[in-house]
C-alpha cells in the first residue's frame, strides 16, 4: 500500500482531522471516492479477526471495576482457570478505547500464565462507544494527569486480588504505549513496562523510573521514532534496565492484527515473544 495512505491514516487517527477531510484526502491519493471507500476496510479495524484467542475452557474472563477519584474504572480481566497466584499485566489500548482487539490481547496475556487486565481509559466518560470516531473525540476530553492516576489505580487493585502474587507489569500500544511509559515514571510499584510505538515521557522524569522498560518501534513510524534516541540515551544515563527494538520496514500499529494494511505478522510475533520473555524475567 502507498505509504502516503498509511501516513494519512496515522494523521487521521492521531490529530484533529475530521472523517470528511480524511476521506477527501484519501480519495485524492487513491484516485476516486470509490477507490477510497474500497481501501478503507484495510486501514480500519476488523474486530472479527480479534478472536485469535477465543474464550477457551482454560481461561476465565470477567468484567471488573476499581475505584478512582471521580468514579469507577471498568476493565476486562482474563486469567488462567487453574487455581494459583499469578503476576498481573495491565493491557492498555490505543486511542480507540477498549475494543475486541485489546480484549484479545488480554486473553493472550492470560494464555501466557498471567492475569491480564484491559482497562477502559474512557470509563469516566461513559465507556468506549462503538463508533471509533466518537471514541477518538472523547480522548481529547481526558485530563492527562488524572488519566495516569486512573490507570495507576489498577496496580493496587491487582495487588489486592487473592489470585495475584503482587507483581504487576503493563503493556501498551500507541496511546497505550505512551501510557505505559507514563506509568513507568509514576508508579514505583510497577515492575515491568512494555511500550509498543508509544510516545516517550519527559526526559527529566526518566530518573524516577523504577520498572524495567521494553520499547518496540516501527521503522516507518517517523512521528514516534523522533523521540526514541533521546529516550534511550536518558535511560542509559540514568542506569535504568531497558530493552529497545526497532522493526525495520513496518508501520505504526504493526502488532494490531485487525488492521490489514499495517499489521506485520513476523514483526508482531517477534515483538510479542520478546514481550513475554521480558515479563518472565521481571514478573516471574
N, C-alpha and C positions, 0 to 999 in steps of 0.2 A: 504494500500500500504506500502511496505517495506520503513521504514523511511530513510534507506540509499539512496534510489532513490530520495526521497524528498531533502535530503542534497546535493546530486549530482546535481540536477536541480538548487538548490539555488546557488551552486558554479558556475555552468554554466552561470546563469543569472547575477551574481554579480562580477565575476572575469574574467580575460582574459583567458578563456577556450574555445578553438575552438569547433565548432559544431562537427567536425570529432572526436576529442578526447572525447567529451561528449558522442557521440553515441557509441563509442568503449567501454567506461567505463560502459555505460548503458547496453550494450549487455552482459558484464561480470556479472552484477548484475541480469539481467533477465534470463540469460542462453543462449541467442541466439540473433542474429541480428533481426530475425523476431519478436521475443518477444519484443525487444526494440522498434521496429517501431510500434508494436501494442499498446504499452502502452503510446507512445509519445503524442497522442491526449488528454490524460487525464491530461498531465502536461502543455501543451501549451494552449494558449487562444483560445477558440471557440467563436468568437465575434458575432455569430448569437444569442447566449444567451443574449447578451447585450441589446436586445430590450425589457427588462423588463419594461422600461418606453418609449414606442414609442412616436413619436412626436404627441402629442394629441392636441385637439382643445383648451384646456385651457392653453396651453403653446405656447410661441413664441420663435423661435430659429433663430440664425443668426451667420454669420462669422464676426468677428470684428478684429481690429488691433489697436495697440498703439505704439508710437514711443519710442525707447530707443537708447542709444549710439550704433551705428553700423547698425541700420536698424529698421524694424518693427516687433514687436511680434504679432503673429497670435493666435487667440483663437476661441473657440466655446462657444457662450453665449446662455443660456436658461433662460427664465423669465416667470412669470405668464402673461397670456394675459390680465387679468383685470388691468385697469389703476391704478396707485398709486405709491408712493415712497416706496422702499423696501431696506433692508440691502442687502449686497452682500457677496458672498463667492467665493474665488478663489479655484478652484479644481486643484490639482497638481498630475500629472501622475507618474506612475512607470518608471523604466528605459527602457521602450519600446516606450516611447513617447505618443503623443496624439492619442488614438485609440477609437474604438467604445465603449469600456467599460467605459472609463473616460468620454466620452460624455454622456453616460447613467447616470453616477453619477451626472453630471451637471444638467441633467433633474430631477433627484431625489431631488436635492437641490431646483430647481425651484418649484417642486411639493409641497415642504415644505413651499413655500412662499417667497423665496429669489431669487435674481439674481445670477445665477451660471455661473462663467466664467472659463472654462477649457483652460488653456494657453498651447500652444505648446512650450516646452522648446527648441526644435530644430529649431525654426523659423529662426534663423540667419544662420543656416546651410542648408537651403533649405526646412525645414519642416520635419515632421516624414515620413520616407519612409514606403512602405507597407511591406517590408521584415524586420522582427523583428531583425534578426542578424545584418543587416546593421544599423538599428536604434541603437542597443546596441553599435556598434562601434563608432557611432557619439558622444555618450555621453563622451567618452574619450577625444574628441576634444574641449569640452566646457571649458572655463575659469571659475573657480569656483567663483571668486569674482564678475565677470561681470554677471555670471548666476544669482546670488542672486539679483543683481540690475535689471536684466531683469524681474524677477518675481515681484520684489518690485514695478516696474513701473505700474503694474496692479492696485495698490491701488489708486494713483491719477486719473488714467483713470476711475475707477469705481466711485470714489467720484465726478468726474466731470460730470457724467451722470445725466440727469434731473430726471430719474426714481429711483435714489439711494438716500437713506437717509444720506449717508456719513459714515455709519457704515460698516466696512469691516472686514471679517474674512477669514480664509483659512482652507482647509483640504487637506492633502496629504497622499500618500500611498507609502511605501517602499522608493525609491529615493525621491518621493514627500513628504514623511513623514519627511525625513531629511531636505528638503527644507522648510517645514512648521516650523520646529524648527529654521532654519536659519532666516526666515522672522520674527519670534517672537523676535529674538535677534536684527535684523537690522532695523525694521520698527516700530517706536514708534506709528504710527497712527493705526496699526493693533490692533483690539480689542479682537480677539479670534483666537487661532491656534490649530488645531487638527491634531495630527500626528499618523498615523497607522503604526506600526512597522518600525519607521524611526530612522536613526542614530541620536544620540544626539549631540548637539552643544558643542563647547569647554566650559568646566565648568567655566572658568574665565569670559566668556561672559554672563553667566546667570543673573547677576545683572542688565544687560541692558534691560532685557525683561520687556515690559510694558503690553503685551497681557496676557489674561488668557490662560492657556495651558491645553489641554486634551491629554493624551497619552494612546494608545492602543497597547498592546503587545501580541504576540502569545507565549503560554507556551513552545512550542518546538523550538522556534526561538533562539537558543543559540547565534548566531552571533550578533544579535541586542540587545538581553537581557543583554549581558555582560556589557553594559553601563547604564542600566536602574536605578540601585540602586544609583549610584553616581549622576546621573542627578536629581533624586528625592531629594536626600539629599541637593544638591545645590539649588534647587527650594525652599525647606523648609528654608534653612539657609538665603536665600535672601528675604524671606517673600512673595513669589510670589503666585498668585492664580493658582492652578492647580488641576487636577484630573488625577489619573493613574489607569489603569485597566489591569489585566493580565488574559488572557483567556486560561485556562489550557487545555492541550491535543490537541491544534490546531496548525497549521503550519503558518509560514510566508505567507502573502498574503491570509489569511483566508477570507477576505472580497471580494476578486475577484471571482465573480460567473462565470467567463468564464474559470476558471481553475478547472476542476472537482476533481483533486487529492488533491488540497489544500483548496478549498472552504469549509467553515463550516457554514451552514445556521443559526444555532442557535446563534453562536458567532457573525456572521455578522449582524444579525438583532438586537441583543442586543447592539452591538457597535454602530450601526447606530442610534438607538433610543437614546442612550446616547449622540451621536454627536448632534442630533437635539435639545435635551433638553439643551445642552451646548450653542448652538447658540441662542436659545430662551432666555437664561439667560443673555448672554453677547452682543448680537446684537439686541435683541428686536424683 
